[in-house]
Amino acid sequence: MVAPCNIHINKLADAAALGVNNANGKAVIFNTIAIFDGISMGTEGMK
């Protein structure tokens, strides 16, 4: 919700979880960190 460029990832996670659950697995969706261009621009990692 903080990074608009990553907002679509929730839909991908939901689709993957549905597939796992339909295949008799148990999906677990969890959050993780995200790198923002505005924060990392100009750093060594972005060069």
PDB file of N, CA, C and O in Angstrom:
ATOM      1  N   MET A   1       0.814  -1.193   0.000  1.00  0.00           N
ATOM      2  CA  MET A   1       0.000   0.000   0.000  1.00  0.00           C
ATOM      3  C   MET A   1       0.859   1.260   0.000  1.00  0.00           C
ATOM      4  O   MET A   1       0.382   2.335  -0.361  1.00  0.00           O
ATOM      5  N   VAL A   2       2.105   1.136   0.397  1.00  0.00           N
ATOM      6  CA  VAL A   2       2.976   2.303   0.447  1.00  0.00           C
ATOM      7  C   VAL A   2       3.626   2.563  -0.901  1.00  0.00           C
ATOM      8  O   VAL A   2       3.830   3.716  -1.283  1.00  0.00           O
ATOM      9  N   ALA A   3       3.951   1.506  -1.620  1.00  0.00           N
ATOM     10  CA  ALA A   3       4.641   1.638  -2.901  1.00  0.00           C
ATOM     11  C   ALA A   3       3.688   1.312  -4.042  1.00  0.00           C
ATOM     12  O   ALA A   3       3.414   0.137  -4.287  1.00  0.00           O
ATOM     13  N   PRO A   4       3.175   2.313  -4.744  1.00  0.00           N
ATOM     14  CA  PRO A   4       2.220   2.053  -5.827  1.00  0.00           C
ATOM     15  C   PRO A   4       2.766   1.117  -6.904  1.00  0.00           C
ATOM     16  O   PRO A   4       2.000   0.386  -7.532  1.00  0.00           O
ATOM     17  N   CYS A   5       4.078   1.133  -7.123  1.00  0.00           N
ATOM     18  CA  CYS A   5       4.645   0.283  -8.171  1.00  0.00           C
ATOM     19  C   CYS A   5       4.579  -1.200  -7.801  1.00  0.00           C
ATOM     20  O   CYS A   5       4.753  -2.058  -8.666  1.00  0.00           O
ATOM     21  N   ASN A   6       4.331  -1.507  -6.536  1.00  0.00           N
ATOM     22  CA  ASN A   6       4.278  -2.900  -6.091  1.00  0.00           C
ATOM     23  C   ASN A   6       2.870  -3.354  -5.712  1.00  0.00           C
ATOM     24  O   ASN A   6       2.695  -4.473  -5.228  1.00  0.00           O
ATOM     25  N   ILE A   7       1.868  -2.508  -5.922  1.00  0.00           N
ATOM     26  CA  ILE A   7       0.511  -2.811  -5.467  1.00  0.00           C
ATOM     27  C   ILE A   7      -0.053  -4.077  -6.119  1.00  0.00           C
ATOM     28  O   ILE A   7      -0.874  -4.766  -5.514  1.00  0.00           O
ATOM     29  N   HIS A   8       0.375  -4.388  -7.336  1.00  0.00           N
ATOM     30  CA  HIS A   8      -0.139  -5.561  -8.052  1.00  0.00           C
ATOM     31  C   HIS A   8       0.346  -6.877  -7.451  1.00  0.00           C
ATOM     32  O   HIS A   8      -0.209  -7.935  -7.750  1.00  0.00           O
ATOM     33  N   ILE A   9       1.355  -6.824  -6.625  1.00  0.00           N
ATOM     34  CA  ILE A   9       1.932  -8.060  -6.076  1.00  0.00           C
ATOM     35  C   ILE A   9       0.922  -8.792  -5.195  1.00  0.00           C
ATOM     36  O   ILE A   9       0.949 -10.021  -5.123  1.00  0.00           O
ATOM     37  N   ASN A  10       0.027  -8.056  -4.523  1.00  0.00           N
ATOM     38  CA  ASN A  10      -0.991  -8.714  -3.699  1.00  0.00           C
ATOM     39  C   ASN A  10      -1.884  -9.620  -4.540  1.00  0.00           C
ATOM     40  O   ASN A  10      -2.239 -10.718  -4.111  1.00  0.00           O
ATOM     41  N   LYS A  11      -2.246  -9.163  -5.734  1.00  0.00           N
ATOM     42  CA  LYS A  11      -3.092  -9.982  -6.612  1.00  0.00           C
ATOM     43  C   LYS A  11      -2.342 -11.237  -7.062  1.00  0.00           C
ATOM     44  O   LYS A  11      -2.928 -12.315  -7.160  1.00  0.00           O
ATOM     45  N   LEU A  12      -1.046 -11.089  -7.333  1.00  0.00           N
ATOM     46  CA  LEU A  12      -0.250 -12.258  -7.715  1.00  0.00           C
ATOM     47  C   LEU A  12      -0.144 -13.245  -6.563  1.00  0.00           C
ATOM     48  O   LEU A  12      -0.241 -14.456  -6.765  1.00  0.00           O
ATOM     49  N   ALA A  13       0.057 -12.727  -5.351  1.00  0.00           N
ATOM     50  CA  ALA A  13       0.139 -13.595  -4.175  1.00  0.00           C
ATOM     51  C   ALA A  13      -1.173 -14.336  -3.946  1.00  0.00           C
ATOM     52  O   ALA A  13      -1.171 -15.525  -3.629  1.00  0.00           O
ATOM     53  N   ASP A  14      -2.297 -13.632  -4.108  1.00  0.00           N
ATOM     54  CA  ASP A  14      -3.605 -14.269  -3.938  1.00  0.00           C
ATOM     55  C   ASP A  14      -3.814 -15.388  -4.962  1.00  0.00           C
ATOM     56  O   ASP A  14      -4.333 -16.453  -4.628  1.00  0.00           O
ATOM     57  N   ALA A  15      -3.407 -15.140  -6.206  1.00  0.00           N
ATOM     58  CA  ALA A  15      -3.555 -16.159  -7.252  1.00  0.00           C
ATOM     59  C   ALA A  15      -2.656 -17.361  -6.967  1.00  0.00           C
ATOM     60  O   ALA A  15      -3.074 -18.504  -7.151  1.00  0.00           O
ATOM     61  N   ALA A  16      -1.443 -17.113  -6.527  1.00  0.00           N
ATOM     62  CA  ALA A  16      -0.525 -18.210  -6.200  1.00  0.00           C
ATOM     63  C   ALA A  16      -1.061 -19.010  -5.013  1.00  0.00           C
ATOM     64  O   ALA A  16      -1.004 -20.240  -5.010  1.00  0.00           O
ATOM     65  N   ALA A  17      -1.578 -18.314  -4.015  1.00  0.00           N
ATOM     66  CA  ALA A  17      -2.128 -18.994  -2.836  1.00  0.00           C
ATOM     67  C   ALA A  17      -3.322 -19.863  -3.213  1.00  0.00           C
ATOM     68  O   ALA A  17      -3.465 -20.977  -2.709  1.00  0.00           O
ATOM     69  N   LEU A  18      -4.171 -19.361  -4.089  1.00  0.00           N
ATOM     70  CA  LEU A  18      -5.322 -20.137  -4.539  1.00  0.00           C
ATOM     71  C   LEU A  18      -4.866 -21.426  -5.219  1.00  0.00           C
ATOM     72  O   LEU A  18      -5.430 -22.494  -4.983  1.00  0.00           O
ATOM     73  N   GLY A  19      -3.845 -21.318  -6.061  1.00  0.00           N
ATOM     74  CA  GLY A  19      -3.311 -22.502  -6.733  1.00  0.00           C
ATOM     75  C   GLY A  19      -2.744 -23.511  -5.762  1.00  0.00           C
ATOM     76  O   GLY A  19      -2.971 -24.714  -5.898  1.00  0.00           O
ATOM     77  N   VAL A  20      -2.007 -23.023  -4.783  1.00  0.00           N
ATOM     78  CA  VAL A  20      -1.420 -23.917  -3.772  1.00  0.00           C
ATOM     79  C   VAL A  20      -2.521 -24.597  -2.972  1.00  0.00           C
ATOM     80  O   VAL A  20      -2.483 -25.810  -2.766  1.00  0.00           O
ATOM     81  N   ASN A  21      -3.500 -23.821  -2.520  1.00  0.00           N
ATOM     82  CA  ASN A  21      -4.593 -24.386  -1.723  1.00  0.00           C
ATOM     83  C   ASN A  21      -5.435 -25.377  -2.528  1.00  0.00           C
ATOM     84  O   ASN A  21      -5.891 -26.384  -1.988  1.00  0.00           O
ATOM     85  N   ASN A  22      -5.643 -25.095  -3.814  1.00  0.00           N
ATOM     86  CA  ASN A  22      -6.402 -26.009  -4.665  1.00  0.00           C
ATOM     87  C   ASN A  22      -5.649 -27.306  -4.949  1.00  0.00           C
ATOM     88  O   ASN A  22      -6.251 -28.315  -5.316  1.00  0.00           O
ATOM     89  N   ALA A  23      -4.346 -27.271  -4.777  1.00  0.00           N
ATOM     90  CA  ALA A  23      -3.519 -28.471  -4.990  1.00  0.00           C
ATOM     91  C   ALA A  23      -3.260 -29.201  -3.670  1.00  0.00           C
ATOM     92  O   ALA A  23      -2.292 -29.950  -3.541  1.00  0.00           O
ATOM     93  N   ASN A  24      -4.140 -28.971  -2.694  1.00  0.00           N
ATOM     94  CA  ASN A  24      -4.066 -29.611  -1.376  1.00  0.00           C
ATOM     95  C   ASN A  24      -2.860 -29.172  -0.558  1.00  0.00           C
ATOM     96  O   ASN A  24      -2.422 -29.888   0.342  1.00  0.00           O
ATOM     97  N   GLY A  25      -2.331 -28.011  -0.863  1.00  0.00           N
ATOM     98  CA  GLY A  25      -1.275 -27.429  -0.040  1.00  0.00           C
ATOM     99  C   GLY A  25      -1.880 -26.411   0.909  1.00  0.00           C
ATOM    100  O   GLY A  25      -3.100 -26.261   0.970  1.00  0.00           O
ATOM    101  N   LYS A  26      -1.044 -25.724   1.639  1.00  0.00           N
ATOM    102  CA  LYS A  26      -1.502 -24.655   2.527  1.00  0.00           C
ATOM    103  C   LYS A  26      -0.631 -23.435   2.275  1.00  0.00           C
ATOM    104  O   LYS A  26       0.534 -23.400   2.670  1.00  0.00           O
ATOM    105  N   ALA A  27      -1.201 -22.436   1.614  1.00  0.00           N
ATOM    106  CA  ALA A  27      -0.472 -21.213   1.301  1.00  0.00           C
ATOM    107  C   ALA A  27      -0.384 -20.322   2.529  1.00  0.00           C
ATOM    108  O   ALA A  27      -1.302 -20.275   3.348  1.00  0.00           O
ATOM    109  N   VAL A  28       0.723 -19.625   2.642  1.00  0.00           N
ATOM    110  CA  VAL A  28       0.922 -18.631   3.698  1.00  0.00           C
ATOM    111  C   VAL A  28       1.417 -17.359   3.023  1.00  0.00           C
ATOM    112  O   VAL A  28       2.489 -17.346   2.418  1.00  0.00           O
ATOM    113  N   ILE A  29       0.641 -16.301   3.129  1.00  0.00           N
ATOM    114  CA  ILE A  29       1.029 -15.016   2.555  1.00  0.00           C
ATOM    115  C   ILE A  29       1.598 -14.152   3.674  1.00  0.00           C
ATOM    116  O   ILE A  29       0.991 -14.015   4.736  1.00  0.00           O
ATOM    117  N   PHE A  30       2.764 -13.573   3.426  1.00  0.00           N
ATOM    118  CA  PHE A  30       3.391 -12.713   4.433  1.00  0.00           C
ATOM    119  C   PHE A  30       3.994 -11.499   3.752  1.00  0.00           C
ATOM    120  O   PHE A  30       4.266 -11.523   2.552  1.00  0.00           O
ATOM    121  N   ASN A  31       4.197 -10.464   4.500  1.00  0.00           N
ATOM    122  CA  ASN A  31       4.782  -9.232   3.979  1.00  0.00           C
ATOM    123  C   ASN A  31       6.299  -9.291   4.020  1.00  0.00           C
ATOM    124  O   ASN A  31       6.886 -10.080   4.760  1.00  0.00           O
ATOM    125  N   THR A  32       6.917  -8.452   3.220  1.00  0.00           N
ATOM    126  CA  THR A  32       8.365  -8.337   3.207  1.00  0.00           C
ATOM    127  C   THR A  32       8.727  -6.894   2.891  1.00  0.00           C
ATOM    128  O   THR A  32       7.852  -6.092   2.564  1.00  0.00           O
ATOM    129  N   ILE A  33       9.981  -6.564   2.985  1.00  0.00           N
ATOM    130  CA  ILE A  33      10.405  -5.199   2.708  1.00  0.00           C
ATOM    131  C   ILE A  33      10.353  -4.913   1.213  1.00  0.00           C
ATOM    132  O   ILE A  33      10.380  -5.834   0.397  1.00  0.00           O
ATOM    133  N   ALA A  34      10.282  -3.665   0.867  1.00  0.00           N
ATOM    134  CA  ALA A  34      10.300  -3.240  -0.534  1.00  0.00           C
ATOM    135  C   ALA A  34      11.319  -2.116  -0.677  1.00  0.00           C
ATOM    136  O   ALA A  34      11.469  -1.284   0.218  1.00  0.00           O
ATOM    137  N   ILE A  35      12.006  -2.098  -1.795  1.00  0.00           N
ATOM    138  CA  ILE A  35      12.956  -1.037  -2.094  1.00  0.00           C
ATOM    139  C   ILE A  35      12.261  -0.006  -2.971  1.00  0.00           C
ATOM    140  O   ILE A  35      11.662  -0.359  -3.987  1.00  0.00           O
ATOM    141  N   PHE A  36      12.333   1.232  -2.600  1.00  0.00           N
ATOM    142  CA  PHE A  36      11.696   2.315  -3.335  1.00  0.00           C
ATOM    143  C   PHE A  36      12.744   3.089  -4.120  1.00  0.00           C
ATOM    144  O   PHE A  36      13.802   3.425  -3.588  1.00  0.00           O
ATOM    145  N   ASP A  37      12.453   3.370  -5.378  1.00  0.00           N
ATOM    146  CA  ASP A  37      13.371   4.127  -6.217  1.00  0.00           C
ATOM    147  C   ASP A  37      13.716   5.473  -5.587  1.00  0.00           C
ATOM    148  O   ASP A  37      14.867   5.909  -5.640  1.00  0.00           O
ATOM    149  N   GLY A  38      12.740   6.123  -4.999  1.00  0.00           N
ATOM    150  CA  GLY A  38      12.962   7.450  -4.410  1.00  0.00           C
ATOM    151  C   GLY A  38      13.941   7.413  -3.252  1.00  0.00           C
ATOM    152  O   GLY A  38      14.631   8.399  -2.992  1.00  0.00           O
ATOM    153  N   ILE A  39      14.009   6.302  -2.560  1.00  0.00           N
ATOM    154  CA  ILE A  39      14.929   6.164  -1.440  1.00  0.00           C
ATOM    155  C   ILE A  39      16.316   5.730  -1.929  1.00  0.00           C
ATOM    156  O   ILE A  39      17.335   6.228  -1.450  1.00  0.00           O
ATOM    157  N   SER A  40      16.341   4.806  -2.879  1.00  0.00           N
ATOM    158  CA  SER A  40      17.615   4.200  -3.274  1.00  0.00           C
ATOM    159  C   SER A  40      18.308   4.922  -4.417  1.00  0.00           C
ATOM    160  O   SER A  40      19.474   4.640  -4.691  1.00  0.00           O
ATOM    161  N   MET A  41      17.630   5.846  -5.094  1.00  0.00           N
ATOM    162  CA  MET A  41      18.222   6.545  -6.224  1.00  0.00           C
ATOM    163  C   MET A  41      19.504   7.255  -5.801  1.00  0.00           C
ATOM    164  O   MET A  41      19.529   7.965  -4.795  1.00  0.00           O
ATOM    165  N   GLY A  42      20.536   7.063  -6.553  1.00  0.00           N
ATOM    166  CA  GLY A  42      21.796   7.733  -6.266  1.00  0.00           C
ATOM    167  C   GLY A  42      22.717   6.947  -5.333  1.00  0.00           C
ATOM    168  O   GLY A  42      23.859   7.346  -5.104  1.00  0.00           O
ATOM    169  N   THR A  43      22.219   5.829  -4.795  1.00  0.00           N
ATOM    170  CA  THR A  43      23.049   5.031  -3.906  1.00  0.00           C
ATOM    171  C   THR A  43      23.896   4.066  -4.737  1.00  0.00           C
ATOM    172  O   THR A  43      23.645   3.885  -5.929  1.00  0.00           O
ATOM    173  N   GLU A  44      24.873   3.463  -4.126  1.00  0.00           N
ATOM    174  CA  GLU A  44      25.728   2.511  -4.821  1.00  0.00           C
ATOM    175  C   GLU A  44      24.926   1.349  -5.397  1.00  0.00           C
ATOM    176  O   GLU A  44      25.252   0.849  -6.474  1.00  0.00           O
ATOM    177  N   GLY A  45      23.884   0.914  -4.695  1.00  0.00           N
ATOM    178  CA  GLY A  45      23.081  -0.200  -5.149  1.00  0.00           C
ATOM    179  C   GLY A  45      22.323   0.064  -6.433  1.00  0.00           C
ATOM    180  O   GLY A  45      21.975  -0.872  -7.154  1.00  0.00           O
ATOM    181  N   MET A  46      22.063   1.331  -6.729  1.00  0.00           N
ATOM    182  CA  MET A  46      21.302   1.678  -7.930  1.00  0.00           C
ATOM    183  C   MET A  46      22.211   2.011  -9.120  1.00  0.00           C
ATOM    184  O   MET A  46      21.725   2.211 -10.233  1.00  0.00           O
ATOM    185  N   LYS A  47      23.498   2.069  -8.893  1.00  0.00           N
ATOM    186  CA  LYS A  47      24.427   2.433  -9.985  1.00  0.00           C
ATOM    187  C   LYS A  47      24.835   1.224 -10.784  1.00  0.00           C
ATOM    188  O   LYS A  47      25.608   1.345 -11.735  1.00  0.00           O
TER     189      LYS A  47
END
